[in-house]
């Protein structure tokens, strides 16, 4: 959903305006002058100077009236655009309120999202391009919030609630598709944004629909946990009439564009789509024991551990820099990331406790995470959780507490799975102080280093030259 700026001072607009003025001048002056020439050629003695004055007066009056009509019409158009912008801004504020993300979502507010989106789309054609882009982004983000919240537990929604959500989404798709169909060729970027928004809304409701089609009988392993349930069918939907369907990677990029906070580069994945696969699956909470977090610690020598970032530096702007973590021998230290089953007591406790309260208050039974299964140097694939670590840690803490809830917590995983190693060297962005890394994120490269000796000179995110794959 990349946003493009509309060109300022479009020469085609000036050509169109100039053509209208030229046509108006020809109509206003050409017609009377032609009639005057015919009159003079037929009866020259009957043509006097006052006739010329009358002709030029009529011509001048026509030009003046045309100019005034054009001026007032332009002002009226600007007023209409200003009103449309104001309506869009108001509608986006309402949409932000009704779509605010919660773990379980708010059923009453979730149903309103489609109505608020449709009301805003009515003012889309007359609004400024910048406001149009903001509206599209807002609708996309609203349905992303629905995926993370209400849709992630769609199988537990009453039928009437789900029917209202589905009908509303279908109406939003229809309105947006009509706007896209009426968009001319000269506004290709607007049409592409509308079509991409339609694809995202379809993906969101398909995810909810796939969850509602779960089997009534849940099979369980001998340990009492249920096996992962693949949601592959949601990716196989073919949307007719769209020549710009989003790829799986692009869908995840749109879904997580506000959520993913680790340094990353989606272009690496999109340019190497043949080397990986994106999928979605439902897991039992205890399937996550061996999933790595992007969290690291180092020993201070005073019986405490210190939280550090991916390159082993002290945290600068995160609350976790104040954590007091008791040192225990079994806790791995940087450059080995912590598994979710290894997170020590005292690490990120404040944030995790806040998430626990939210989970308990919302009575949510599903959390969403973004994971990456890395093809490591020792040829053993390992998962790292790139988004949703605090939620996952909170869910695990609640599930392990003595008064654990009767309804088990499950994990909706969006997975990026490598078939081949992505070892493209990525330059760091301007606001990223770390060294260069390979692949999607530097955290992935840390996990990839399992099975290869780490040297202080190379760091875990650097591959020595000529190292075999």
N, C-alpha and C positions, 0 to 999 in steps of 0.2 A: 504494500500500500504506500509506495513512495509518493511523496508530494512534490509536484512540480509547480513552479511559479509561472503564472500566465504572463506572456510578454507585454511589456509596457510600450505604449505608443505603437501599436500594431499598424504597419503600413497599409494593410488591407482595409483597416477601418478608415484611414484617411482617404484612400482611393474611393471607397464607397461614399463617404461624405462629399468629396469633390465631385463625384459623378452626379449625386443628387442635386447639388447646387448648379452644375452645368445644365442639367436637364431642366431645372426650374428657370434658369435664365433664358434658355432657348424657347420654353413655352411662354414665358412672360414677355420676352422682347421679340422673339422670332415671328410669332403669329401676327402681332400688330404691325410690325415693320413690313411683313409680306403683304398684308392687306393694304398698307399705305402705298407700297410700290405699285401694286395692281391699280389702285385708284389714280395715282399720278400718271401711269402709262396710258390709261384709258381716257381720262378727262383732266389733263394737266391744268387747264384754265380754272377748274373748279377747286383746286387745291391751294390753300392759303397757309400762312404761317401759324394762324391759330389752330389749324388742324394738326400741324406738327407738335404744337404745345400740348394739345389734348392727347396725342399719341404718347408722347414721352411722359406725361402725367400719369396715364394709365399704366405704362410700363413701370414707372417708379413706384406707384402704389402697389402693383402686383409683387414687385420684389420686396418691398417693405413688409407687406402682409405675410409673404412666405417666410421672411427672416423672423418676424415675430412669432409665427406659428411654430417654426423650428425651435426657436429659443424657449418658448413656453412648453413645447413638447419635450425638449431635453430636460427642463427643470422638473416636469411631471415624471419623466422616466427616472430621474435621480431621486425624487421623493418616493417613488415606488420601490426603488432599490434600497433606499434607507429603511423604509418600512419592512421590507423583506429581511434585511439584515437584522433589524431589531427583533422581528419574530423568530428568526433563526437563533439568535443569541438567547432569547428567553426559552425557546424550546430546548436548546442544548443544556441550559441550566436545569430544567425539569428532568431531562433525560439523565443527567448526571446524578440527580437525587434518586430517581427510580431504579437506576442500574448500579448503584454503589455496591461494591463487591462484599459479600459475606460468605462464609464457608458453605452454609446451607442455602444461601439465598433467601429472599423474602418473597414468598409466593404472590402476595397481593401486589407488591411493587413490580415483580417480574412480569406480570401480565400487562402492566401499564407501559412497558418499554416499547412494545410494537406500536401502540397508539401514539405515544410521544414522538417516536421516530417518523411515523406517517404524517403527523401534523407538521413536523419540521420539513419534511420533503415537499410539502405543498408550496413552500416558499423558496425552494431550491432554485427554480429557473430564473428568478428575478434578483437573487442575491449576488454579491461580489464573489469572485472566484475564490478568494481567501476564505470567506465564510463557508462556501460550498465544501472546500477541503476539510475545514474543521468539523463540519456536520458529518461528513462521511467517516472521518476518524472517530468521532464520538459514537456513531452507530456501531461501527466495527468493535470498538472497545466495550460497548454495552453488551454485545453478544459474546465477546470473550469472557466478560464477567459472568454471563449466564452459563457458559461452559464450565468455568471454575466453581460455580455455585449451584444454582438450581438444576441445570442440565446434568451435572455429574451425579445427581441422585434422582434422575428422571424415573427410574424404575420404582421409586417409592412415592411418587406424586399421585394424588387422586386423579382419576381419569378426566374430570372436568377441568382441573388446573392444566394438565398437559394438553388437552384439546384447545384451551384458550391460548396457551403459548404457541402451539403449532399453527393455529389459524392466524394469529397475529403476525408470526414470522412469514407465513405465506403471503399475507397482504403487503408486508414491507418489501418482499422480493418482487411482487407484481408492480408496485409503485416505482421502485428503483429501476426495474427493467423497462418500464414505459419511458422514464426519463432518459435512460440510455439509448433507447430506440429513436427518440426525438432529437438526440444530440447530433449535430452536423459533423461532417468530416473535419472541419477546421478546429473542432474542440475534442480532439482525440484523447487528450489526457483526462478530461472530464468523463468521457465515456468509459475509459479504462478503469477509473476509480469506482464508478458505479457498478460495473460488471464485477470487479474484484470484491466489492462489498457484498454483492448478491452471492458470490461464491462462498464468502465467509459465513454469511447467515445460513446458507444451506448446509455448510459443514457443521455448524453449531447444532442445528436441529437434527441433522442426521446422527450426530453423536448422542444426543438425547434419545432419539428413536432406537438406536442400537442398544443402549442401556436398558430401555424398556422391554426389549425382546429377550431379556435374560430368561433362562429356563427356570421354571418354578422349583425344581428339585436341584438343590445345591449339593454337588458331590464334595466329599472331604477326604483328605489323606488320613493315614493312620495316626498322624500327630494331631489331628483335629482341625487343621487348616484347610482351606479350600484352594485348589490349584488355580493358577492365573487364568483369566478368561480373556482370550484374544478378541479384540474389536476390529479385526482386519476389514470386515465388510464395509465399514464407514469410509474407507479410502477408495473403495472400488466403485463408488457412485459415478455415473457418467452424466454430466449436465449438458443436455443438448442445447444448441444455440449459442454456446459460449466458446469463442476461439481463443480465449485468454484464461483458461482454467488454471488456477494456482497449483503448482506442484506441491508435493507433500512437505518439502522443506519450506517452501514459501508460506504454506498454511501455518506451520509451526512458528515461523518468523513473525507473522501477523499476530498469532495468538499470544506470543510471549514478548512482544515488542516493548511493553511497559514493565514486564515482570523480571526479565533476565538482567541481573546486575553484574555478573562476572564479565570481565573483558572478553569480547567475542567478535567473530566476523562471520556473518551468515553467508557471505559470498563464497567462502571456502567450501561450504557444503553444497551450495547451488551449482558451483562450477565442477563439482566432483560427485554429482548425484548418482552416477553409476556405481560408486564405491560404497554406498550405504543405503540403508532402508529406514524409513520412519514408520512407526507403528504405535498402537495404543492398546493397553491391556489393563484389566482390573486385578489387583493383587491383595492378598491378605497382608495385614500390617507386619507380620513376622517374616514375610518374604524379603524384607529390606535389611536383614541383619548384616549382610556383606556388601551393601551398597555404600560407596564412599561418599563423603561430604567434601566440599572444597575448604575445609577447616584444618588448620595446622596448629601445632603447639611446639614449643622448645623448652628445655629445662633451664631454670635460672640458677640452680645450685643452692637455693635456700629452702628447698622442700616444696617449691611451687613451680607450676608450669605457666608459660606466657603464651597467649594466643598470638599468632603471626600470620602474615599473608603468604601468598603462593611462592614468593621468593625469599621467605624467611625473615622479612622485616617486621618490626613492631607495627601494630595497627595504628593508624593516625586519626581517623575521623569516625571510628565505630565505637559504640558503647562497649563492645567486647574487650577493648583494650584495658578496661578496669576489672576484668574477671580475675578472681583469685581461685586458681585451680590447684588443688592438692596433687602433688606428684606421686604417682604410683608406677612401679617398674614395668607393668604390662602396657602402659599407654605408649603408642608409637609417636615419635617426634619427627619434625620436619627433616627431610622432604617427603616423608610418608604421610599421606592424608589420613584422617580419622574415619573409620567406618562408623556407621550409625549405631552399631552395637558397642563401640569403643569410646563414645563421647563421654569424657570424664565429668564427674560431679563438679559443679561450679562454672562450667563453660557455657556462656551465653544463657545463663539461668533466667535473667530478667525477661529477655525476649521470648524464650521458650515458655515461661510461666504465663506471659500475656497471651500467647497463642493457646495455651491450655484453657485459659478462662474463656476465650472466644469459642473454642470447640465445645466446651461444656455448656455455655450459654445458648449457642445456636443448635445444640443437639445434632451436630453434623456427623454423618457416618462415612463421608468420602472426602479425601484430600487429593489434590492434584500436584504432580511433580513432573519436571522435565529431566530426563536422564540421558546419559550418553554411554553406550557400551563400547569400550575402547579395545582395539586390537593391540595387545601389549607385546613387548619384546620377547617375553617368554612364551608367547603364543596362547596365553590364557586370557580370555576376554573378561573384563571387569567393568562394573557400572560405577558411574559417578553421578550424583544428583546435582544438577546445575541450578535448579530453581525449586523452592519448596522445602529447603532443609529445615528451617525453623518449624514449619508446620509438621513435617515428618517426625522431627524430634519430639514435638509436643504430643503428637498422636501416639508415638511409642511409649512416652511417659505415662499417658493416660491409660493405655492398654495394659501396662505393667503395674499400675497402682492397685493396692489391695481392694479398693471399692470400684473396680473396673465396671464400666457400663455393661448392660446386658446386650446391647446392640454393638457388634464388633465394628471397628473402624477399618475401612478398606482404602486402598491407594489406587487412584486412576493415574497410570503412568503413560506419559508421552515419551517415546523412546527413539533416539537416534542411534542406529546400530551400524557400525563399520563392518564392511566385508574385506576392505583393504585399508592399510594404514594411510592416513592423510598426513603427509609430511611436508606440506608446502610451508615455506618460511614466510611468516607474516610480520611485517613491520609494525611496531607498536604505534597506536594512535597518539596524538599530541598530548592528551591528558593522562596517558598511561606510562608510568615511570619504569615499568619492568623491562626486562630484556626481550629480545625477539623470541617468538615461539612458533611451533609448528601446528598446523591444523586449526580447529575451531576456537579453542580457548587454551590458555596456558595451564589451566587446571587439568584439562584432558591430557596434555603432554606429561604432566607429573605422573598420572596414573599409567600412561604408556611406558614409562621408564622402568616398570617392574620387570625384573629379570636382567637388567643391565646395570653395571657398576656406576655409581654416581660419584663424580669428582667435583671438588669445589670450583674448579675452573670452568667446567661445562655447565653445571646446574642441571636440574632434572628436565628442563624444557629445551635443552640444546642437544641436537644430535651430532656426535662427532663426524667429521668428514669421512666419506667413503664407507660409512658403517652399513653392513648388509641389512636388507629387510628380511 
